[in-house]
Amino acid sequence: MSAPRVVMYTAIYCGYCRRARALLDQAGVAHEVKDITVDFAERRRIARETGHRTVPAIFLDGELLGGHDTLVELLRTGELARRLAAPPPA
């Protein structure tokens, strides 16, 4: 069984992206960062597929968790830890 994958799409100018990355680092959550500052096709794809139009856009096993504020709440409540501990979807 592989560990759940956390992927965060970011932009270099985004303070919320930097804070979200720091929160994941502090929580010890392994994550991949994808800079989409100038990748407008990727931004459009994410918005089209999820309705999420801002960065950061944080995904767990391909499912959108949300942005910075959602991450803060998931960490505060322990929900992110529970989701990371759950087996990945088949």
C-alpha positions, 0 to 999 in steps of 0.5 A, a space after each residue: 500500500 502506498 502513502 496518500 499523495 498530497 499535491 498542492 498547486 501554487 503560484 509564486 506570488 501567493 502568500 496563502 500558498 507559502 503559509 499552506 506549505 509551511 503548515 504541511 511541513 510543520 505537520 510532517 505531511 509529505 507533499 508535492 508542490 506544483 507551481 502553476 504561476 504561468 501555466 494557464 492551461 493547468 489553472 483552467 483544467 483545475 477550475 473546470 474539473 473542481 470549480 476551485 479557481 484560486 491557489 493554493 489548490 490542495 489535493 489528497 489522492 486526486 481529490 480536492 481538499 480545498 485551499 489554505 483556509 480548508 487546510 487550516 481547519 482540517 489540521 485543527 480538527 485532526 481530519 487531515 490526519 484521519 484522511 492520511 491514515 485511511 487507505 487510499 481509494 481503490 
